[in-house]
Amino acid sequence: MDSGQSKKTPRGRAAGAHATTQLRTEALRAMPSIDECLRAFAGDAECDRLGHAYVRLMLRRAQAEVRSGLIAQAAHSPAPARARLVDEIVRRARAAIAADEPALRAVVNATGVVLHTNLGRAPLAEPAIEAMAAAARAPVNLEYDLDAGGRGERDSLVEEALCALTGAEAATVVNNNAAAVLLALNSLAAGREVVVSRGELIEIGGSFRLPDLMQHSGAQLREVGTTNRTHPADYERAIGPETALLLKVHPSNYRVVGFTSAVGIAELVEIGRRHAIDVVEDLGSGALIDFARMKLPREPLVAERIAAGAALVTFSGDKLMGGPQAGVAVGTRRLVEKMRANALRRALRCDKLTLAALEATLRIYLRAGDLAAAIPTLRLLSRGVGELELIAERARDILSQRLGDAFNLEVVATTAEIGSGAQPTEEIPSRAIRVTHGALSPEAIAAMFRAARPPVIGRIRDDAFLLDVRAVDDASAFAVLFPPARSRS
Ligand SMILES: *Cc1c(COP(=O)(O)O)cnc(C)c1O
């Protein structure tokens, strides 16, 4: 997550990589086994109560921590004696058992990326959290029609709201947007061709690759145009008896600049109409409101694409909408019904918790006047730099009390990002606390913040560790506990 990289020559890097491999091998060799460490718990009543499987698991985690610490330090100091390593692993395991921390825990997102996929994207609005908890606690009418007294359709819980907000005729919801695209392609184009511009064959965060997804869907990819330029005639030429769909994809995490040309949605819909072929758009972030109104980079609105004639638009629930992880598909009733009738949908459907949070989020969009106040993602994004400056100054004071004089803390101007592919080249102004220390590298400072409780995730830029406050609610988030200084070096 830290984006800092030292600039080494290729030869320097190769030699460095070799030395690192050797250090890793030595650290692994010095490492005591889990069985050796487990002996320290012999006759321990607490250990017997908890069970050996659990104690072993905690020892294995402690061993991994100690091992990575050794690798990080190996360049400066020789590996400690085996007995000391056993002590250290056992000490850490005992501390972890006492703390009983879950693996999934709250962290402070000081990366400057508001919708950070690795940190769980959108924080939910309070009503969505309450709706989720209520649905978790008790039986709900998930697929039960209360009027008719029989089996219902889970989509019906959110369909009306989604249609009201996007102008679409029908809507269906699955686990994430990748699933929505997969289901759409499989339901509407399996065994046939889908025409896509080469400029839109995207890969997002290494895990969403449109060509791979297309292959799993059973649809045949028909690429048209070049990376930087695609013209209407390219689509026209590709259309034939095998064409099932024209697909447009929002090029989320990059932008083609310079000598470029793409076919807009209206023009694509016109081409589709001439050949009686539906246009489907994967919009990615899928804004429900106009971001320009909040002085933010403009994102295409789902409603605009429906109004322009897209037969189906898919987008994520946990990106700009600010809701739970979900994949939403809105469009014509004919296409949505085909997706619902597909057996694959059973494998991709979302659960009652997601639907509860999604419905609550959509109700906020329908009812709230001040969305920036009601939806945390919109609130984080729309705050002015004056407010961020105050938060950063207060955070600096809190941190300086906790860290002492050896650290130098300075509020600096930075740029943050929306994240998750929304307007990647547009940066939004922000403020950060720049943390430096005479004897510690930015990487060591980053590790120290990650070891805090709760962990604080910053980023390294221009060889300095930065804590960006754009995605942080309040300065009090920085009132964290740091590990004892001796494990800091
Ligand atoms: C983010 C994104 C996806 C993947 O969405 P998930 O909800 O993460 O599955 C697909 N397409 C586009 C254009 C995106 O921006």
The ligand as a MOL file (V3000), in Angstrom:
LIG
                    3D

  0  0  0     0  0            999 V3000
M  V30 BEGIN CTAB
M  V30 COUNTS 15 15 0 0 0
M  V30 BEGIN ATOM
M  V30 1 C -14.6730 -1.2190 -9.9300 0
M  V30 2 C -15.0800 -1.6570 -11.2850 0
M  V30 3 C -15.4640 -2.9850 -11.5230 0
M  V30 4 C -15.4430 -4.0230 -10.4310 0
M  V30 5 O -16.4170 -3.7440 -9.4930 0
M  V30 6 P -16.4880 -4.5770 -8.1030 0
M  V30 7 O -17.6930 -4.0490 -7.4180 0
M  V30 8 O -15.2090 -4.3170 -7.4000 0
M  V30 9 O -16.6410 -6.0040 -8.4820 0
M  V30 10 C -15.8470 -3.3310 -12.7960 0
M  V30 11 N -15.8630 -2.4280 -13.7870 0
M  V30 12 C -15.5020 -1.1490 -13.6100 0
M  V30 13 C -15.5440 -0.1960 -14.7610 0
M  V30 14 C -15.1000 -0.7110 -12.3420 0
M  V30 15 O -14.7290 0.5570 -12.1400 0
M  V30 END ATOM
M  V30 BEGIN BOND
M  V30 1 1 1 2
M  V30 2 1 2 3
M  V30 3 2 2 14
M  V30 4 1 3 4
M  V30 5 2 3 10
M  V30 6 1 4 5
M  V30 7 1 5 6
M  V30 8 2 6 7
M  V30 9 1 6 8
M  V30 10 1 6 9
M  V30 11 1 10 11
M  V30 12 2 11 12
M  V30 13 1 12 13
M  V30 14 1 12 14
M  V30 15 1 14 15
M  V30 END BOND
M  V30 END CTAB
M  END
